[in-house]
Amino acid sequence: MLNKHVVDWKYEINLSDWGSFDFFEKITTLEEICREVERESMPLKSYTMMHPKAKLSREQEEAICKWTEELGEQLLAEMEE
């Protein structure tokens, strides 16, 4: 079951392909990462039940979303150059 979730997540957001993403794919991916964390969809509840330390704190969620926002702004600035 966990393997299926990993495969599904990689299909949705595969950061291994980041270098081949165009600008819009990168921005969309960053937004999706933050959205999934805010919804508490990641890490999966089934995973955090087995690994309670993997559950993100509110501070960690905020840090991830701040990182995605800052990287998005950096990408926008680079595009404007």
Beta strands, then each sheet from edge to edge (+ up, - down):
end
